[in-house]
Amino acid sequence: MTDSSAVIQGLAALLDDGRLKTDADSLAFWGCDRTKMYTPAPLAVVFPKTVEQVQAIVRYANEHRLALVPSGGRTGLSASAVACHGEVVVSFDLMNQILKFDATDRSVVCQAGVVTQQLQQFAEAQGLYYPVDFASAGSSQLGGNISTNAGGIKVIRYGMTRNWVSGLKVVTGAGDLLELNRGLAKNATGYDLRQLFIGGEGTLGFVVEATMQLARTPKNLTVMVLGVPAFAALMEVLGAFQAKMDLTAFEFFSDKAVDLVCAHSNVPRPFATATPYYALLEFEATSAEVGETAMAVFEECVENGWALDGVISQSETQLKNLWRLREDISETISVFTPYKNDISVVVSKVPHFLEDIDRIVSAEYPDFEIVWFGHIGDGNLHLNILKPKELAPSVFFERCKTVNRWVFETVQKYAGSISAEHGVGMTKKPYLEYSRSAQEIAYMKAIKQVFDPNGVMNPGKVFD
Ligand SMILES: Cc1cc2nc3c(=O)[nH]c(=O)nc-3n(C[C@H](O)[C@H](O)[C@H](O)COP(=O)(O)OP(=O)(O)OC[C@H]3O[C@@H](n4cnc5c(N)ncnc54)[C@H](O)[C@@H]3O)c2cc1C
């Protein structure tokens, strides 16, 4: 028996029967996320069903110096859940139960493998609302959302996943079980360790359970899509609406994105006028007055030349179709093997930042198609470079890497982030220094050492 088969047998003994897989299809399926830059090559995939099994796996990994890769819905975009060096993938697919709901606290205790949409639907059934939302919500899991501090389309009103986590049960890289914050709204008893695991990309330990908060259900959500002539005008539109009303979303996308989505699915174009950019905004039309205010601001935008055309949703179907213009972009462009950048600056700096980035990208990628979209109301832009059909992926990614340096130097100049919400993983690891100082990175490494002394948790992700 080889060493690795003995190790695999030992691991299998910790799990229920059949909960360890080593067949090639399973290794390829669970060994990757949505990035296409690395070839999955895990040693095995395991499916614990209990917290005790997760602890046993971690202790075993420490004993045998095995690398563990936590795996949620594998919708990540930074190769943070990719296992390409003989690691053991720990999938939370079987820990997917909603354990407890408390109406007074508006809290739900969930296992890490609960799918985001499952929590959204559970909240709806209680007459409440889980506001973190994005196009992959039907597959992503809470453990993954928490470990990436996922954002999405409602951040402008509700904030990131972090805002909705009031308690965490984690198994650290040392194998200890910690219960962090226990659902409290207020708790001033020293360091809030929960926050380290939120956005930790599985490098400190496993999230096994989370207490999530719910909100009241928004009333009569209404969407407007505006055709906008220039990047700079997008921010004028945002400012004009925010001066008069509260928005639940403010997204943008380019004409190229609309062309691709409309060609790919049966989504109608928002209106006949062709414009280079589109703003999608959403608000609660709680009264006729709010609707009138929105129309008045729209007219102000047209008078100022910030908007060329617009449409407001009149029905649930129209609202869904308008949202699909934005929400279908990622899936639509995935066939082009896009190279994704997920960058952010504070909102006030967006216009100048965008001008600079646009100049670099137009000069350096003249032969590549660029699709812009993003959560511009949060200062977060998704810059997607589409791979030309004839170019080999390796050549394409190399060229993207060259331009990355210039893009990230600009991010640094504006004190922005090289990853607003997708995480660092492996794809952004070489660029971490553009957003974090050497001192900060040294502190992060020291923290990892405390929680994961033998480095078994997701090695090679975020930093080396
Ligand atoms: C079409 C599309 C649209 C998207 N839109 C958005 C968006 O608008 N906003 C946004 O923020 N993201 C977006 N994403 C990215 C992705 O969906 C999120 O990052 C999501 O939170 C990942 O969840 P997951 O369960 O799929 O995690 P995975 O991809 O499985 O893992 C992500 C990270 O979390 C770790 N992890 C997973 N489970 C655990 C656990 N139980 N304990 C510890 N660590 C764990 C993994 O090791 C990895 O580091 C999008 C992705 C796609 C494909």
The ligand as an SDF file (V2000), in Angstrom:
LIG
                    3D

 53 58  0  0  0  0  0  0  0  0999 V2000
  -22.2680   34.3810  -12.1000 C   0  0  0  0  0  0  0  0  0  0  0  0
  -21.5210   34.7990  -10.8630 C   0  0  0  0  0  0  0  0  0  0  0  0
  -21.8170   36.0150  -10.2580 C   0  0  0  0  0  0  0  0  0  0  0  0
  -21.1610   36.4080   -9.0940 C   0  0  0  0  0  0  0  0  0  0  0  0
  -21.4830   37.6030   -8.5270 N   0  0  0  0  0  0  0  0  0  0  0  0
  -20.8990   37.9630   -7.3770 C   0  0  0  0  0  0  0  0  0  0  0  0
  -21.2370   39.2020   -6.7490 C   0  0  0  0  0  0  0  0  0  0  0  0
  -22.0250   39.9890   -7.2680 O   0  0  0  0  0  0  0  0  0  0  0  0
  -20.6510   39.4970   -5.5720 N   0  0  0  0  0  0  0  0  0  0  0  0
  -19.7510   38.6470   -4.9710 C   0  0  0  0  0  0  0  0  0  0  0  0
  -19.2700   38.9590   -3.8820 O   0  0  0  0  0  0  0  0  0  0  0  0
  -19.3870   37.4970   -5.5650 N   0  0  0  0  0  0  0  0  0  0  0  0
  -19.9320   37.1270   -6.7350 C   0  0  0  0  0  0  0  0  0  0  0  0
  -19.5700   35.9510   -7.3260 N   0  0  0  0  0  0  0  0  0  0  0  0
  -18.4940   35.1290   -6.7200 C   0  0  0  0  0  0  0  0  0  0  0  0
  -18.9820   33.9980   -5.7880 C   0  0  0  0  0  0  0  0  0  0  0  0
  -20.2720   33.5860   -6.0850 O   0  0  0  0  0  0  0  0  0  0  0  0
  -18.8930   34.4300   -4.3300 C   0  0  0  0  0  0  0  0  0  0  0  0
  -17.5450   34.6650   -4.0040 O   0  0  0  0  0  0  0  0  0  0  0  0
  -19.4530   33.4110   -3.3370 C   0  0  0  0  0  0  0  0  0  0  0  0
  -19.4820   33.9950   -2.0540 O   0  0  0  0  0  0  0  0  0  0  0  0
  -18.6570   32.1240   -3.2640 C   0  0  0  0  0  0  0  0  0  0  0  0
  -19.4000   31.1730   -2.5220 O   0  0  0  0  0  0  0  0  0  0  0  0
  -19.1560   29.6140   -2.7580 P   0  0  0  0  0  0  0  0  0  0  0  0
  -19.9790   28.8590   -1.7860 O   0  0  0  0  0  0  0  0  0  0  0  0
  -19.3690   29.2720   -4.1770 O   0  0  0  0  0  0  0  0  0  0  0  0
  -17.6360   29.5200   -2.3440 O   0  0  0  0  0  0  0  0  0  0  0  0
  -16.4500   28.6940   -3.0060 P   0  0  0  0  0  0  0  0  0  0  0  0
  -16.1500   29.2060   -4.3590 O   0  0  0  0  0  0  0  0  0  0  0  0
  -16.6950   27.2490   -2.8670 O   0  0  0  0  0  0  0  0  0  0  0  0
  -15.2750   29.1240   -2.0090 O   0  0  0  0  0  0  0  0  0  0  0  0
  -14.8870   30.4550   -1.8640 C   0  0  0  0  0  0  0  0  0  0  0  0
  -13.8900   30.5610   -0.7170 C   0  0  0  0  0  0  0  0  0  0  0  0
  -14.5170   30.2330    0.5080 O   0  0  0  0  0  0  0  0  0  0  0  0
  -13.8540   29.1230    1.1250 C   0  0  0  0  0  0  0  0  0  0  0  0
  -14.8900   28.3310    1.7890 N   0  0  0  0  0  0  0  0  0  0  0  0
  -15.9810   27.7630    1.2420 C   0  0  0  0  0  0  0  0  0  0  0  0
  -16.7200   27.1630    2.2000 N   0  0  0  0  0  0  0  0  0  0  0  0
  -16.0650   27.3550    3.3740 C   0  0  0  0  0  0  0  0  0  0  0  0
  -16.3010   26.9790    4.7280 C   0  0  0  0  0  0  0  0  0  0  0  0
  -17.3840   26.2790    5.0900 N   0  0  0  0  0  0  0  0  0  0  0  0
  -15.3960   27.3410    5.6660 N   0  0  0  0  0  0  0  0  0  0  0  0
  -14.2920   28.0580    5.3330 C   0  0  0  0  0  0  0  0  0  0  0  0
  -14.0180   28.4380    4.0820 N   0  0  0  0  0  0  0  0  0  0  0  0
  -14.9020   28.1020    3.1120 C   0  0  0  0  0  0  0  0  0  0  0  0
  -13.1290   28.4190   -0.0070 C   0  0  0  0  0  0  0  0  0  0  0  0
  -11.9990   27.6990    0.4460 O   0  0  0  0  0  0  0  0  0  0  0  0
  -12.7180   29.6150   -0.8360 C   0  0  0  0  0  0  0  0  0  0  0  0
  -11.5960   30.2070   -0.2440 O   0  0  0  0  0  0  0  0  0  0  0  0
  -20.1830   35.5500   -8.5200 C   0  0  0  0  0  0  0  0  0  0  0  0
  -19.8680   34.3370   -9.1360 C   0  0  0  0  0  0  0  0  0  0  0  0
  -20.5220   33.9610  -10.2990 C   0  0  0  0  0  0  0  0  0  0  0  0
  -20.1690   32.6340  -10.9200 C   0  0  0  0  0  0  0  0  0  0  0  0
  1  2  1  0
  2  3  1  0
  2 52  2  0
  3  4  2  0
  4  5  1  0
  4 50  1  0
  5  6  2  0
  6  7  1  0
  6 13  1  0
  7  8  2  0
  7  9  1  0
  9 10  1  0
 10 11  2  0
 10 12  1  0
 12 13  2  0
 13 14  1  0
 14 15  1  0
 14 50  1  0
 15 16  1  0
 16 17  1  0
 16 18  1  0
 18 19  1  0
 18 20  1  0
 20 21  1  0
 20 22  1  0
 22 23  1  0
 23 24  1  0
 24 25  2  0
 24 26  1  0
 24 27  1  0
 27 28  1  0
 28 29  2  0
 28 30  1  0
 28 31  1  0
 31 32  1  0
 32 33  1  0
 33 34  1  0
 33 48  1  0
 34 35  1  0
 35 36  1  0
 35 46  1  0
 36 37  1  0
 36 45  1  0
 37 38  2  0
 38 39  1  0
 39 40  1  0
 39 45  2  0
 40 41  1  0
 40 42  2  0
 42 43  1  0
 43 44  2  0
 44 45  1  0
 46 47  1  0
 46 48  1  0
 48 49  1  0
 50 51  2  0
 51 52  1  0
 52 53  1  0
M  END
$$$$
